[in-house]
Amino acid sequence: MIPAIVLAAGRSSRMGRAKASLPLDGADTFLSRIVRTFHAAGIDDVIVVVGHEADEIASVFSQSGLPARFVVNANYDRGQLSSLVAGLAVIDRPGVTAALITLVDVPLVSASTVRAVVDRYRSSHARVVRPTSGARHGHPLLIDRSLFNELRRADPAVGSKPVVRAHASAEGDLEIADEGAFTDIDTEEDYRRWVSRSSGAADEMRDRRPSRE
């Protein structure tokens, strides 16, 4: 089994409002899109780690009707690693071989990318699998269960990056053309830019439709 952990506990201070509940399109928020994508990729167990504004985020998400398990990280102000460890505590059980990990501010990744990451792990047995594009590294990140305790012991001041970098490999770096795997919508400016591009693309598609007159 390979569950997924969505890290959505932070204060979203650079955005100024909870990113998890931001509208992404007519049907989804950031969080519901991510959970929907995991399910479309065949990942049945999705854990959402919340902290700041936890009740509001869970309430907004419940309107999607999608299945996900929520865990509250009371120590979310200690940094992102604390949320990852809280997620690992929920999913680490016999039968789990690895975990997919993503951030709530990377909502545009495709289901095909998620499937490709899992397929690379199963074929290579790499301890870390991550989407790459040149020098960029994206999400979701897959981490083998053998590294869970190493993550738990990691320094909260530096987070999970040293563990990931120590076990990254050519076999686990998966070149991906999906720009959504690398699109981090982290600030209000990022969000407005994405909304503008999305609206422009939708208008262009409507203009291309043949007239029925």
C-alpha positions in Angstrom: 0.0 0.0 0.0 1.1 3.5 -0.8 -0.9 6.2 1.0 -0.7 9.9 0.3 0.0 12.7 2.8 -1.1 16.3 1.9 0.6 18.9 4.1 -2.0 21.7 4.7 -1.3 22.8 8.3 0.6 26.1 7.8 -0.6 29.6 8.4 -0.4 30.5 4.7 1.1 33.8 5.8 2.4 34.7 2.3 -1.0 34.1 0.8 -2.9 35.9 3.6 -5.7 33.2 3.7 -5.9 29.5 3.9 -4.6 28.0 0.6 -6.4 24.7 1.1 -9.8 26.4 0.7 -9.0 28.7 -2.2 -11.2 28.2 -5.3 -9.2 26.5 -8.1 -12.0 26.4 -10.7 -15.7 26.0 -10.7 -15.6 22.6 -9.0 -12.6 22.4 -6.8 -10.5 24.1 -4.1 -6.7 23.5 -3.9 -7.3 20.7 -1.4 -10.1 19.0 -3.2 -8.3 19.0 -6.5 -5.2 17.3 -4.9 -7.3 14.7 -3.2 -9.3 14.1 -6.4 -6.1 13.7 -8.3 -4.7 11.1 -5.9 -8.0 9.1 -6.1 -7.9 9.3 -9.9 -4.4 7.9 -9.8 -5.5 4.9 -7.8 -4.4 6.2 -4.3 -7.3 5.2 -2.0 -5.9 6.4 1.3 -5.3 10.1 1.5 -4.3 11.8 4.7 -4.6 15.6 5.1 -2.6 17.2 7.8 -4.2 20.4 9.1 -3.3 22.9 11.8 -4.1 26.5 11.4 -7.8 27.0 10.7 -8.2 23.3 10.8 -12.0 23.2 11.4 -12.7 25.7 8.6 -10.5 23.8 6.1 -12.2 20.5 7.0 -15.7 22.1 6.7 -15.0 23.5 3.2 -13.5 20.3 2.0 -16.5 18.2 3.3 -18.6 19.9 0.6 -16.6 18.1 -2.1 -17.9 14.7 -0.9 -14.4 13.2 -1.5 -13.0 10.7 1.0 -9.9 11.7 3.0 -8.7 11.3 6.6 -7.8 14.4 8.5 -5.2 14.6 11.2 -4.6 17.8 13.3 -1.0 18.8 14.0 -1.2 20.9 17.1 2.5 21.7 16.7 2.2 23.1 13.2 4.1 26.3 14.1 7.2 24.1 14.6 7.5 23.8 10.9 6.6 21.5 8.0 8.5 18.6 9.3 6.2 18.4 12.3 3.2 18.0 9.9 5.0 15.3 7.9 5.8 13.3 11.1 2.1 13.7 12.2 1.1 12.2 8.8 3.5 9.4 9.1 2.1 8.5 12.5 -1.2 7.8 10.8 -0.1 5.9 7.8 2.8 3.8 9.1 1.4 0.3 9.5 2.1 -3.2 8.2 1.6 -3.4 4.5 2.6 0.2 3.8 5.7 0.3 1.6 6.0 4.0 0.9 4.2 7.3 1.2 3.4 10.0 -1.4 3.9 13.5 0.0 2.7 16.8 -1.4 2.1 20.4 -0.4 -1.3 22.0 -0.6 0.1 24.8 -2.6 1.0 22.5 -5.5 -2.6 21.6 -6.7 -2.1 21.3 -10.4 -0.2 18.1 -10.7 -1.8 15.5 -13.0 -3.0 12.0 -12.1 -0.7 10.6 -14.8 2.3 12.1 -12.9 1.2 10.5 -9.7 0.9 7.2 -11.4 4.3 7.6 -13.1 6.0 8.3 -9.7 4.4 5.1 -8.2 5.4 3.1 -11.3 9.0 4.3 -11.1 9.2 3.3 -7.4 7.8 -0.1 -8.2 10.2 -0.7 -11.0 13.4 0.8 -9.5 12.8 0.3 -5.7 14.5 3.7 -5.3 14.1 5.0 -1.7 13.1 8.5 -3.0 11.2 9.2 -6.2 10.6 12.7 -7.3 9.4 14.4 -10.5 12.2 16.4 -12.1 12.5 18.9 -15.0 16.1 19.9 -15.5 17.3 21.1 -12.1 13.8 21.5 -10.7 12.3 19.0 -8.3 8.5 18.7 -8.0 5.6 16.9 -6.3 4.4 14.5 -5.3 7.5 13.1 -3.6 7.6 9.4 -2.8 9.5 8.2 0.2 10.2 4.5 1.0 9.0 3.3 4.4 12.7 2.5 5.4 13.2 6.3 5.7 10.3 7.0 7.9 12.3 6.8 11.1 15.0 8.9 9.6 12.5 11.6 8.9 11.2 11.4 12.5 14.7 11.9 13.7 15.5 14.8 11.4 16.3 18.3 12.7 13.1 20.4 12.7 15.2 23.5 11.9 16.2 22.1 8.5 13.2 19.8 7.8 13.1 16.8 5.5 15.4 18.1 2.7 18.6 16.6 4.0 17.0 13.2 4.2 15.6 13.5 0.7 18.9 14.7 -0.8 20.9 12.0 0.9 18.8 9.2 -0.6 17.9 10.8 -4.0 19.3 8.9 -7.0 19.3 8.8 -10.8 16.9 5.9 -10.6 14.5 7.8 -8.5 14.6 11.1 -10.4 11.8 11.0 -12.9 11.8 13.5 -15.8 8.3 14.8 -16.2 6.8 17.3 -18.6 3.8 18.1 -16.4 4.3 21.7 -15.4 1.7 21.3 -12.6 4.2 19.2 -10.7 6.4 22.3 -10.4 3.8 25.0 -10.0 3.8 26.4 -6.5 1.0 28.8 -5.9 2.3 30.3 -2.7 1.4 34.0 -2.7 -1.5 36.2 -3.6 0.4 37.4 -6.6 1.0 33.7 -7.7 -2.7 33.0 -7.3 -3.9 36.1 -9.2 -1.4 35.2 -12.0 -2.8 31.7 -12.2 -6.4 32.9 -12.2 -5.6 35.3 -15.0 -3.9 32.7 -17.1 -6.7 30.2 -16.4 -9.4 32.6 -17.4 -7.5 33.6 -20.5 -7.2 29.9 -21.5 -10.9 29.3 -20.9 -11.8 32.4 -23.0 -9.6 31.1 -25.8 -11.2 27.7 -25.8 -14.7 29.3 -26.0 -13.5 31.4 -29.0 -12.3 28.3 -30.8 -15.7 26.6 -30.5 -17.5 26.5 -33.8 -20.5 28.8 -34.1 -23.9 27.1 -34.1 -25.5 29.9 -36.0 
